[in-house]
Amino acid sequence: MYASLTNPTRRWLSAVTAIIALCVIAALSGCGAAPGTVVSPVTPLGSTLTGHVYAAGQPVIGASVMLFAAGASGNGMGAVALLSGQAPLTDSSGLFSIAESFTCSTATTQTYFVARGGIPGPASGTTNQAIVLVAVLGDCGNISTAGNTVVNEATTAAAAWALTSFFGTDASIGASATNAMGLRNAFALAENLANTSTGLSPGASLPVAAKLETAKINTLADALAGCTGSNGGTSCGSLFAGATQGGSAPSTILQAVLNIIRNPARNVAAVFMASAGQTTFQPKLSAAPQDWTLSVTYGNCTSGCGGLSTPGSIAIDSSGSVWVANYAGGAVSKFSSTGVPAAPDGFHGAGLYASYGITVDGSDNAWVTNQQSFTPTNGYSGSISKFSSLGAELSGLGYTAGGVYYPLSVAATSSGSIWVADYGSSSASLLASDGTAVSGASGYAASQLPFTSAVAIDASQNAWFALQKGIAHVTPLGDVSTYSCCVDPEGIAVDPSGDVWIADYGAYSVIELSSAGQTVATISTASTGVSPKGIAIDSAGTVWAANYFGNSITALTANTATLRSPAAGFGLDAPLHEPYGIAIDASGNLWLSNSGSNTMTEFVGLASPVKTPLLGPPSQP
């Protein structure tokens, strides 16, 4: 509908006399102002940047538009205005143009537009100070080919979901200098959620087979449109009331949508009601969602979708690519950070068979457990496969040294060693980076670690194993301590403080233990029978458990051991089906494998970013 809007008409010209005054008004709310330091223009742009600002499907007249480069001094910090002069204003068709030259620090510096204020359409006649809308552009090096950019509620919601960890105050976007990749991947994801050329969801580069909750994006965009399409004030009241998440109510659209996304289970119905009567974005939800989490599910086809086949554990490499072990199919899957398969049917390997566990080491090699594969040295007792970052199998039929026997889980350390949970021999194996044994011919603690099912690494390179009705601590020298704690632990993780967290599949709970093995807290998950399986912890210490039979996610605040998610869990709108593995990337996205549907689901921006690959307790990227 945006492309069909015509040139200015005579009845809109009455607003032109107010443009000069609007710049003064807009200046009070950020016209030409910017978080960060202005960079002097030294590099020619090469072509004029153009775009349109729309509110509720109507052009916004007199909105100030500023072009920013994302900062590199911390999350939400250091965004830089790229224009040295006055921010351009939109005309009566919502059009703005930028011919000024500017420079970015690198070709891959991420850029974005922020539009503020303006009169929403010819009917309003009053500046709406609540309008703060965003559209991502991506790499500065590609900005001259961006074409016409639409800035509206859908592009704003997409940016808020994908970049929620990277937004600060006053529309400032930034990440630490060490997480440029996580930030860049988040910008690319935002472009998949909404097309900045049309202002509609989904984006043009979303993988063909991906299933995005487009109706949820449209519904939230319509809730925003009820405010943006008005003169502000009381017309924004219902939205801002629903977006009040403690403290004072938001005063801008951007503040409101970030509040909603960061607190996805609060005031859900009230936010949904704010979309009533709005029809700009279609299709939309007919009833309130379970929450405002947003998911994208990949692998929804019979071939060419990456080879997902009864997927198990998930691991993420330094580029943000997602690796998945598959119990069936004889292949390991790899996807880009935006869900594009690295190989149509996965990377096949001679040693792959009944694979549950996977980890990525510091060189971005993937290590996969094969529970019952055949090798001449180990019979049908399993092996460990190693793949390069490009998908080449480096281990032949698999490594079997060090006591490997029916391996279920695997974890890499920062020193390059690989710990293996040997379910069949109730022991632990430790391998060097070349697959040779560190743990001796029979592994550590043979028959002393009953049915080892999962492994995680602490800050001292020690391994923590989930066992039948307990856990074990094993050092690289083979010293072993065991502790009773649980009914049927199937997932294990270590938090930044050193505490150990267990997904107790049989007791429908998550259990926290100290580094001394003492139980600190037991927290029931969503409901009886959900059976949490995979578990992961983000850099803020939030604990995330995948509920295998609940088809949901439980979230806990680690330092207080309290539930963050609703009683039924997060993600009930998503097509989760027996979620098995769970992992967190450097953009703050949460990834789950659906073993019951041969798919993988990404929850956009739900967690705090984690440095990848995971080589111990989680940390900031």
LUMVOSE-866625 format. One record per residue (C-alpha): residue number from 1; residue in one letter; x, y negated, z negated. Coordinates in Angstrom, 3 decimals. Example, Ala and Ser with C-alpha at 12.3 -4.5 7.8 and 13.67 -1.06 7.14 Angstrom:
// LUMVOSE-866625
1,A,12.300,4.500,-7.800
2,S,13.670,1.060,-7.140
This chain:
// LUMVOSE-866625
1,M,0.000,0.000,0.000
2,Y,2.931,-2.336,-0.599
3,A,4.207,-2.097,2.962
4,S,0.847,-3.309,4.242
5,L,0.843,-6.624,2.376
6,T,0.756,-9.633,4.743
7,N,2.577,-12.958,4.840
8,P,1.474,-15.806,2.506
9,T,-2.057,-17.059,3.054
10,R,-3.339,-20.572,2.636
11,R,-5.161,-19.789,-0.599
12,W,-1.881,-18.729,-2.203
13,L,-0.119,-21.944,-1.232
14,S,-1.651,-23.724,-4.190
15,A,0.808,-21.838,-6.354
16,V,3.842,-23.219,-4.510
17,T,3.742,-26.578,-6.290
18,A,4.270,-24.700,-9.547
19,I,7.436,-22.940,-8.438
20,I,9.863,-25.558,-9.706
21,A,8.120,-25.610,-13.054
22,L,8.108,-21.807,-13.089
23,C,11.901,-21.726,-12.912
24,V,12.018,-23.823,-16.036
25,I,9.519,-21.524,-17.718
26,A,11.343,-18.440,-16.504
27,A,14.631,-19.847,-17.748
28,L,13.203,-19.763,-21.244
29,S,12.596,-16.044,-20.833
30,G,15.814,-15.218,-19.007
31,C,15.769,-16.882,-15.547
32,G,19.438,-16.819,-14.561
33,A,20.380,-15.589,-18.031
34,A,22.061,-12.242,-18.467
35,P,23.557,-9.990,-21.057
36,G,27.320,-9.794,-20.577
37,T,29.764,-11.977,-18.699
38,V,29.146,-13.393,-15.218
39,V,31.632,-12.154,-12.618
40,S,32.870,-14.695,-10.051
41,P,31.903,-13.621,-6.527
42,V,34.928,-12.642,-4.451
43,T,33.677,-9.859,-2.197
44,P,31.275,-10.653,0.676
45,L,27.989,-8.834,0.393
46,G,27.850,-8.176,4.132
47,S,24.075,-8.538,4.370
48,T,21.190,-10.130,2.552
49,L,19.589,-8.103,-0.248
50,T,15.817,-8.281,-0.224
51,G,13.051,-6.921,-2.353
52,H,9.514,-7.386,-3.588
53,V,8.183,-7.622,-7.107
54,Y,4.688,-6.264,-7.648
55,A,2.385,-6.028,-10.665
56,A,-0.714,-3.833,-10.503
57,G,-0.199,-3.644,-6.735
58,Q,-0.210,-7.434,-6.265
59,P,2.778,-9.672,-5.489
60,V,4.304,-11.510,-8.423
61,I,4.891,-15.166,-7.558
62,G,7.770,-17.080,-9.104
63,A,9.385,-14.141,-10.907
64,S,13.108,-14.570,-11.511
65,V,15.186,-11.660,-10.233
66,M,18.722,-10.927,-11.387
67,L,21.162,-8.324,-10.114
68,F,23.216,-6.543,-12.781
69,A,26.130,-4.159,-12.993
70,A,25.841,-1.653,-15.827
71,G,28.302,-2.120,-18.677
72,A,31.136,0.165,-19.722
73,S,31.585,-0.765,-23.391
74,G,29.020,1.531,-25.010
75,N,25.441,2.697,-24.706
76,G,23.218,-0.271,-23.912
77,M,26.125,-2.710,-23.943
78,G,28.020,-4.956,-21.567
79,A,25.751,-5.337,-18.537
80,V,27.138,-8.004,-16.194
81,A,25.181,-10.458,-14.052
82,L,26.528,-10.265,-10.506
83,L,25.115,-13.585,-9.323
84,S,26.852,-16.773,-10.372
85,G,24.025,-19.128,-9.490
86,Q,20.398,-19.491,-10.430
87,A,18.385,-16.283,-10.278
88,P,16.253,-16.254,-7.116
89,L,12.491,-16.605,-7.452
90,T,9.899,-14.551,-5.616
91,D,7.666,-16.302,-3.108
92,S,3.924,-15.951,-2.740
93,S,4.311,-12.486,-1.189
94,G,6.527,-11.324,-4.065
95,L,9.605,-11.466,-1.818
96,F,13.069,-12.334,-3.085
97,S,16.342,-12.442,-1.183
98,I,19.994,-12.584,-2.234
99,A,22.634,-13.787,0.209
100,E,25.294,-14.652,-2.366
101,S,28.566,-12.720,-2.359
102,F,29.564,-10.827,-5.496
103,T,31.921,-8.132,-6.713
104,C,31.762,-5.023,-8.893
105,S,34.603,-3.489,-10.866
106,T,34.412,-0.238,-8.838
107,A,32.508,1.133,-5.863
108,T,30.661,3.507,-8.210
109,T,29.653,0.834,-10.716
110,Q,25.904,1.236,-11.203
111,T,23.658,-1.699,-10.274
112,Y,20.044,-2.619,-10.883
113,F,17.465,-5.408,-10.549
114,V,15.581,-7.031,-13.428
115,A,12.517,-9.164,-12.651
116,R,11.097,-11.475,-15.324
117,G,7.928,-13.556,-15.644
118,G,5.962,-14.941,-12.726
119,I,2.310,-15.164,-11.703
120,P,0.846,-11.694,-10.977
121,G,-1.181,-12.150,-7.784
122,P,-3.308,-15.022,-6.522
123,A,-6.110,-14.489,-9.048
124,S,-4.169,-15.021,-12.270
125,G,-2.665,-18.476,-11.855
126,T,-0.768,-18.110,-15.136
127,T,2.769,-16.952,-15.773
128,N,2.925,-13.611,-17.567
129,Q,5.869,-13.848,-19.947
130,A,5.549,-10.121,-20.767
131,I,6.735,-9.078,-17.300
132,V,10.185,-7.499,-17.424
133,L,10.452,-4.937,-14.628
134,V,13.436,-2.867,-13.490
135,A,14.531,-1.010,-10.351
136,V,17.807,0.895,-9.999
137,L,20.064,0.491,-6.972
138,G,22.883,2.907,-7.850
139,D,26.465,2.648,-6.567
140,C,27.649,-0.896,-5.925
141,G,29.559,0.390,-2.909
142,N,26.282,1.367,-1.236
143,I,24.305,-1.708,-2.170
144,S,24.443,-3.344,1.265
145,T,22.555,-0.363,2.713
146,A,19.837,-0.370,0.056
147,G,17.214,-1.981,2.271
148,N,14.140,-3.615,0.804
149,T,13.727,-2.723,-2.874
150,V,10.405,-2.586,-4.687
151,V,10.422,-3.575,-8.360
152,N,7.242,-2.491,-10.114
153,E,5.799,-0.439,-12.969
154,A,6.696,2.961,-11.454
155,T,10.351,2.037,-10.859
156,T,10.457,0.631,-14.393
157,A,9.006,3.791,-15.958
158,A,11.426,5.945,-13.937
159,A,14.405,3.883,-15.088
160,A,13.207,3.935,-18.697
161,W,12.881,7.742,-18.731
162,A,16.162,8.512,-16.977
163,L,18.224,5.818,-18.716
164,T,16.613,5.679,-22.145
165,S,19.925,6.453,-23.893
166,F,21.670,3.713,-21.928
167,F,19.216,0.829,-22.429
168,G,20.056,-1.793,-25.038
169,T,18.358,-5.086,-25.746
170,D,17.328,-7.658,-23.133
171,A,17.404,-5.097,-20.291
172,S,21.106,-4.406,-20.754
173,I,22.187,-0.991,-19.418
174,G,25.579,0.432,-20.254
175,A,27.589,3.478,-21.292
176,S,31.003,4.076,-22.763
177,A,33.906,3.937,-20.313
178,T,34.353,7.678,-20.861
179,N,30.806,8.473,-19.737
180,A,30.661,6.836,-16.327
181,M,29.610,10.196,-14.855
182,G,26.693,10.613,-17.253
183,L,25.491,7.094,-16.455
184,R,25.833,7.594,-12.705
185,N,23.907,10.872,-12.870
186,A,21.137,9.152,-14.837
187,F,20.812,6.461,-12.157
188,A,20.560,9.181,-9.488
189,L,17.845,10.903,-11.498
190,A,15.891,7.644,-11.796
191,E,15.938,7.405,-7.991
192,N,14.472,10.920,-7.818
193,L,11.636,9.967,-10.164
194,A,10.504,6.911,-8.170
195,N,11.282,5.719,-4.656
196,T,12.608,2.163,-4.866
197,S,11.811,1.622,-1.180
198,T,8.096,2.203,-1.737
199,G,7.613,1.799,-5.485
200,L,5.936,5.196,-5.642
201,S,6.743,8.532,-7.295
202,P,8.546,10.778,-6.507
203,G,11.815,9.589,-5.012
204,A,12.947,10.509,-1.515
205,S,15.827,12.729,-2.700
206,L,13.909,14.897,-5.137
207,P,14.612,18.525,-4.105
208,V,11.776,19.854,-1.961
209,A,10.866,22.733,-4.285
210,A,11.125,20.687,-7.495
211,K,7.987,20.221,-9.563
212,L,7.864,16.741,-11.121
213,E,5.155,15.516,-13.490
214,T,4.263,12.772,-11.020
215,A,0.783,12.242,-12.478
216,K,2.359,11.463,-15.850
217,I,4.643,8.841,-14.273
218,N,1.662,7.313,-12.465
219,T,-0.458,7.257,-15.610
220,L,2.197,5.491,-17.652
221,A,2.811,3.077,-14.750
222,D,-0.917,2.299,-14.691
223,A,-0.861,1.710,-18.444
224,L,1.878,-0.862,-17.842
225,A,-0.083,-2.346,-14.930
226,G,-2.954,-3.247,-17.224
227,C,-0.578,-5.754,-18.802
228,T,1.601,-6.792,-15.849
229,G,-1.386,-7.506,-13.617
230,S,-2.818,-10.008,-16.092
231,N,-1.798,-13.342,-17.547
232,G,-0.416,-11.512,-20.585
233,G,-1.693,-12.249,-24.072
234,T,-4.689,-10.200,-25.146
235,S,-4.671,-8.220,-21.897
236,C,-1.449,-6.582,-23.097
237,G,-2.799,-5.949,-26.592
238,S,-3.904,-2.328,-26.237
239,L,-0.662,-1.272,-24.560
240,F,1.541,-3.089,-27.062
241,A,-0.458,-1.656,-29.968
242,G,0.068,1.853,-28.617
243,A,3.748,1.119,-28.044
244,T,4.303,-0.126,-31.591
245,Q,6.474,2.569,-33.101
246,G,7.194,0.983,-36.464
247,G,8.029,-2.651,-37.088
248,S,6.749,-5.434,-34.863
249,A,4.898,-4.885,-31.602
250,P,6.860,-5.162,-28.337
251,S,6.616,-8.425,-26.441
252,T,7.618,-7.214,-22.968
253,I,6.703,-4.370,-20.658
254,L,10.229,-2.957,-20.771
255,Q,10.287,-2.914,-24.584
256,A,6.898,-1.196,-24.578
257,V,7.802,1.591,-22.159
258,L,11.096,2.300,-23.925
259,N,9.262,2.557,-27.258
260,I,6.798,5.018,-25.753
261,I,9.450,7.219,-24.154
262,R,11.690,7.231,-27.235
263,N,8.760,8.281,-29.433
264,P,6.884,10.554,-27.020
265,A,4.435,12.088,-29.503
266,R,3.236,8.878,-31.192
267,N,0.033,7.065,-30.223
268,V,-0.297,9.248,-27.113
269,A,-4.047,8.718,-26.716
270,A,-3.786,4.960,-27.273
271,V,-1.186,4.599,-24.539
272,F,-3.276,6.744,-22.217
273,M,-6.333,4.552,-22.848
274,A,-4.314,1.521,-21.747
275,S,-4.334,3.044,-18.235
276,A,-8.142,3.114,-18.095
277,G,-9.554,1.277,-15.102
278,Q,-6.172,1.010,-13.373
279,T,-5.891,2.667,-9.960
280,T,-2.634,1.324,-8.535
281,F,-0.772,4.602,-8.905
282,Q,-2.315,7.900,-7.851
283,P,-2.747,10.721,-8.654
284,K,-2.953,10.172,-12.388
285,L,-3.909,12.233,-15.415
286,S,-7.592,12.733,-16.148
287,A,-6.976,13.195,-19.862
288,A,-4.299,12.192,-22.339
289,P,-1.117,14.269,-22.086
290,Q,0.242,16.325,-24.954
291,D,3.132,13.864,-25.206
292,W,5.107,11.407,-23.078
293,T,8.034,13.728,-22.406
294,L,8.761,14.042,-18.686
295,S,9.908,17.235,-16.994
296,V,11.265,18.326,-13.634
297,T,11.224,22.061,-12.872
298,Y,13.558,23.565,-10.278
299,G,13.582,26.887,-8.451
300,N,9.945,27.062,-7.412
301,C,10.452,29.122,-4.258
302,T,11.278,32.662,-3.198
303,S,14.594,31.922,-1.473
304,G,17.098,29.123,-1.091
305,C,16.439,27.757,-4.582
306,G,19.742,28.624,-6.221
307,G,19.306,32.299,-7.024
308,L,17.454,32.046,-10.337
309,S,16.376,35.567,-11.279
310,T,15.380,36.199,-14.897
311,P,17.644,33.321,-15.953
312,G,19.364,33.410,-19.337
313,S,21.837,31.010,-20.915
314,I,22.765,27.585,-19.508
315,A,26.072,25.685,-19.524
316,I,26.982,22.263,-18.113
317,D,30.322,21.236,-16.629
318,S,32.180,17.917,-16.628
319,S,30.390,16.658,-13.491
320,G,26.960,17.303,-14.996
321,S,26.368,20.370,-12.839
322,V,24.224,23.046,-14.489
323,W,25.310,26.706,-14.501
324,V,22.824,29.502,-15.246
325,A,23.399,33.202,-15.946
326,N,20.859,35.557,-14.347
327,Y,19.924,38.939,-15.763
328,A,18.805,40.111,-12.316
329,G,19.984,39.408,-8.789
330,G,23.736,39.791,-9.207
331,A,24.408,36.060,-8.893
332,V,25.248,33.078,-11.056
333,S,23.402,29.841,-10.278
334,K,24.817,26.339,-10.106
335,F,22.852,23.132,-9.583
336,S,23.908,19.508,-9.255
337,S,22.838,17.058,-11.951
338,T,19.776,16.278,-9.820
339,G,18.790,19.907,-9.263
340,V,20.300,20.626,-5.848
341,P,21.587,24.241,-5.593
342,A,25.308,24.591,-4.941
343,A,24.548,27.806,-3.027
344,P,21.134,28.707,-1.594
345,D,20.967,32.036,-3.422
346,G,23.607,31.449,-6.086
347,F,27.183,32.694,-6.191
348,H,27.271,36.472,-5.922
349,G,29.950,38.476,-7.674
350,A,31.172,42.053,-7.701
351,G,31.152,42.148,-11.485
352,L,27.799,40.472,-12.144
353,Y,25.167,42.729,-13.684
354,A,22.594,42.172,-16.439
355,S,24.044,38.751,-17.255
356,Y,22.692,36.879,-20.284
357,G,25.471,34.565,-21.503
358,I,27.469,31.779,-19.859
359,T,29.947,29.089,-20.852
360,V,32.092,26.557,-18.988
361,D,35.698,25.996,-20.015
362,G,37.753,22.800,-19.985
363,S,38.784,23.398,-16.357
364,D,35.152,23.759,-15.247
365,N,35.423,27.513,-14.730
366,A,32.252,29.432,-15.601
367,W,32.472,32.590,-17.739
368,V,29.555,35.031,-17.590
369,T,28.716,38.083,-19.705
370,N,27.732,41.287,-17.897
371,Q,25.991,43.512,-20.387
372,Q,26.153,46.839,-18.568
373,S,28.284,46.344,-15.480
374,F,30.647,49.113,-14.355
375,T,34.441,48.845,-14.376
376,P,37.048,51.627,-14.124
377,T,38.460,50.613,-17.524
378,N,35.174,50.195,-19.393
379,G,32.674,52.449,-17.678
380,Y,29.178,50.991,-17.879
381,S,29.955,49.079,-21.079
382,G,30.057,45.627,-19.518
383,S,32.567,42.930,-18.676
384,I,33.178,39.195,-18.467
385,S,33.206,37.449,-15.072
386,K,35.018,34.196,-14.340
387,F,34.085,31.816,-11.517
388,S,35.877,28.716,-10.289
389,S,34.059,25.399,-10.122
390,L,33.509,26.101,-6.409
391,G,31.906,29.469,-7.087
392,A,34.805,31.792,-6.278
393,E,34.900,34.941,-8.413
394,L,38.300,34.992,-10.165
395,S,37.925,38.147,-12.259
396,G,37.264,40.969,-9.791
397,L,34.970,43.511,-11.446
398,G,35.354,41.604,-14.684
399,Y,37.555,41.351,-17.755
400,T,37.197,44.148,-20.298
401,A,40.176,43.697,-22.610
402,G,39.916,42.715,-26.270
403,G,37.064,45.044,-27.163
404,V,34.439,43.762,-24.721
405,Y,31.420,46.070,-25.093
406,Y,27.853,45.233,-24.016
407,P,28.594,41.483,-24.257
408,L,25.598,39.177,-24.735
409,S,27.012,35.718,-25.368
410,V,30.195,33.761,-24.699
411,A,31.683,30.411,-25.749
412,A,34.768,28.433,-24.690
413,T,37.121,26.512,-26.984
414,S,39.050,23.321,-26.327
415,S,42.295,25.343,-26.304
416,G,41.042,27.475,-23.386
417,S,40.228,30.634,-25.322
418,I,36.966,32.502,-24.809
419,W,34.956,34.080,-27.640
420,V,32.610,36.963,-26.801
421,A,29.734,38.436,-28.822
422,D,29.903,42.205,-28.311
423,Y,26.426,43.498,-29.037
424,G,27.244,47.145,-28.312
425,S,30.282,47.504,-30.578
426,S,29.068,45.033,-33.226
427,S,32.334,43.138,-32.903
428,A,33.929,39.930,-31.629
429,S,36.349,39.595,-28.716
430,L,38.769,36.749,-28.107
431,L,40.241,36.323,-24.639
432,A,42.964,34.031,-23.325
433,S,42.216,31.768,-20.371
434,D,43.476,34.453,-17.966
435,G,41.165,37.106,-19.414
436,T,43.829,38.977,-21.368
437,A,43.143,40.130,-24.916
438,V,43.932,38.087,-27.998
439,S,41.769,40.237,-30.276
440,G,43.461,43.606,-29.718
441,A,42.164,46.704,-27.993
442,S,39.027,47.047,-30.122
443,G,38.251,43.415,-30.820
444,Y,37.847,41.848,-34.238
445,A,35.758,43.430,-36.981
446,A,34.664,46.428,-34.924
447,S,31.341,47.812,-36.228
448,Q,31.325,45.161,-38.983
449,L,29.214,42.586,-37.124
450,P,25.908,44.363,-36.511
451,F,24.438,43.567,-33.102
452,T,26.198,40.274,-32.382
453,S,23.835,38.306,-30.162
454,A,25.107,34.709,-29.963
455,V,28.270,32.683,-30.599
456,A,29.153,29.020,-31.214
457,I,32.449,27.232,-31.882
458,D,33.308,24.892,-34.758
459,A,35.813,22.042,-34.826
460,S,38.655,24.368,-35.878
461,Q,38.207,26.748,-32.917
462,N,36.632,29.353,-35.223
463,A,33.643,31.308,-33.931
464,W,30.268,31.662,-35.634
465,F,28.235,34.690,-34.612
466,A,24.554,35.479,-34.988
467,L,24.138,39.030,-36.321
468,Q,21.331,41.298,-37.381
469,K,19.927,39.536,-40.492
470,G,22.961,37.283,-40.883
471,I,25.875,35.332,-39.453
472,A,29.647,35.755,-39.361
473,H,32.627,33.402,-39.322
474,V,35.662,34.696,-37.403
475,T,39.011,32.900,-37.078
476,P,41.360,33.168,-34.073
477,L,43.530,35.445,-36.257
478,G,40.642,37.827,-36.862
479,D,39.739,36.878,-40.441
480,V,36.036,37.608,-40.932
481,S,33.393,36.399,-43.386
482,T,29.735,37.465,-43.189
483,Y,26.632,35.916,-44.746
484,S,23.031,37.085,-45.064
485,C,20.420,34.568,-44.018
486,C,17.867,35.538,-41.418
487,V,15.395,38.016,-40.006
488,D,16.422,38.141,-36.348
489,P,18.854,35.335,-35.361
490,E,19.217,35.001,-31.591
491,G,20.590,31.483,-31.160
492,I,23.379,29.676,-32.986
493,A,24.911,26.174,-32.868
494,V,27.279,24.066,-34.971
495,D,26.463,20.408,-35.637
496,P,28.970,17.513,-35.841
497,S,29.137,17.831,-39.653
498,G,30.088,21.513,-39.440
499,D,26.752,22.947,-40.541
500,V,25.507,26.016,-38.687
501,W,22.004,26.218,-37.211
502,I,20.165,29.439,-36.404
503,A,17.190,30.057,-34.129
504,D,15.506,32.848,-36.099
505,Y,13.473,34.590,-33.432
506,G,11.845,37.037,-35.829
507,A,10.935,34.553,-38.568
508,Y,9.675,31.786,-36.240
509,S,11.973,29.291,-37.904
510,V,15.191,27.315,-37.649
511,I,17.690,27.780,-40.467
512,E,20.486,25.438,-41.527
513,L,23.563,26.822,-43.297
514,S,26.573,24.987,-44.659
515,S,30.085,25.623,-43.346
516,A,30.456,27.879,-46.409
517,G,27.569,30.048,-45.199
518,Q,25.048,28.873,-47.801
519,T,21.445,28.306,-46.713
520,V,20.615,24.591,-46.787
521,A,17.125,24.565,-45.306
522,T,14.584,26.739,-43.506
523,I,12.179,24.916,-41.212
524,S,9.213,26.596,-39.580
525,T,9.037,25.925,-35.865
526,A,5.953,24.939,-33.932
527,S,3.717,27.777,-35.088
528,T,3.694,31.462,-36.004
529,G,4.725,33.620,-33.062
530,V,6.676,31.066,-31.037
531,S,10.009,32.885,-31.554
532,P,12.770,30.286,-31.062
533,K,15.619,31.672,-28.977
534,G,18.028,29.119,-27.526
535,I,19.296,26.296,-29.736
536,A,21.346,23.173,-29.004
537,I,22.378,20.024,-30.872
538,D,22.855,16.581,-29.368
539,S,25.450,13.948,-30.244
540,A,23.047,12.217,-32.640
541,G,22.639,15.456,-34.609
542,T,19.132,16.278,-33.416
543,V,18.554,20.034,-33.255
544,W,16.590,21.400,-30.295
545,A,15.144,24.931,-30.221
546,A,13.537,26.623,-27.205
547,N,10.428,28.510,-28.332
548,Y,10.386,31.659,-26.198
549,F,6.750,32.607,-26.760
550,G,5.542,29.115,-27.679
551,N,6.607,27.648,-24.317
552,S,7.638,24.501,-26.142
553,I,10.585,22.758,-27.793
554,T,11.054,22.141,-31.496
555,A,13.129,19.101,-32.473
556,L,14.639,18.592,-35.937
557,T,16.542,15.736,-37.496
558,A,19.689,17.471,-38.726
559,N,20.672,15.292,-41.663
560,T,17.217,15.555,-43.233
561,A,16.143,18.929,-41.776
562,T,12.725,17.484,-40.891
563,L,10.576,18.052,-37.833
564,R,10.694,15.386,-35.127
565,S,8.390,17.213,-32.752
566,P,4.630,17.720,-33.237
567,A,3.254,20.864,-34.859
568,A,2.860,22.477,-31.444
569,G,6.266,21.296,-30.203
570,F,7.278,19.038,-27.316
571,G,6.785,19.849,-23.655
572,L,3.399,21.563,-23.583
573,D,2.580,19.759,-20.320
574,A,5.640,21.251,-18.622
575,P,5.570,24.623,-16.825
576,L,7.725,26.362,-19.427
577,H,7.544,30.161,-19.284
578,E,9.533,32.137,-21.830
579,P,12.345,29.576,-22.177
580,Y,15.605,31.344,-23.009
581,G,18.674,29.100,-22.740
582,I,18.990,25.432,-23.645
583,A,21.717,22.852,-23.028
584,I,22.185,19.056,-23.121
585,D,24.074,16.988,-20.548
586,A,25.990,13.705,-20.689
587,S,22.907,11.754,-19.528
588,G,20.783,12.975,-22.442
589,N,18.706,15.407,-20.383
590,L,17.602,18.675,-21.956
591,W,17.785,21.771,-19.698
592,L,15.923,25.039,-20.323
593,S,15.870,28.300,-18.357
594,N,12.462,29.928,-17.860
595,S,13.167,33.650,-17.899
596,G,9.521,34.451,-17.210
597,S,9.184,32.394,-14.019
598,N,12.683,32.273,-12.478
599,T,12.819,28.510,-12.884
600,M,14.710,25.873,-14.837
601,T,13.147,22.826,-16.482
602,E,14.832,19.502,-17.166
603,F,13.369,17.171,-19.801
604,V,14.390,13.700,-18.729
605,G,16.313,11.599,-21.263
606,L,14.845,13.456,-24.238
607,A,18.113,14.026,-26.137
608,S,21.223,11.993,-26.958
609,P,24.071,12.464,-24.444
610,V,26.633,15.183,-25.134
611,K,30.190,15.487,-23.830
612,T,30.406,18.379,-21.390
613,P,31.544,21.066,-21.093
614,L,30.666,21.950,-24.679
615,L,33.886,23.204,-26.308
616,G,32.875,23.005,-29.960
617,P,30.437,20.867,-31.933
618,P,28.641,18.225,-29.826
619,S,30.156,14.766,-29.528
620,Q,29.498,11.514,-27.692
621,P,30.754,11.612,-24.096
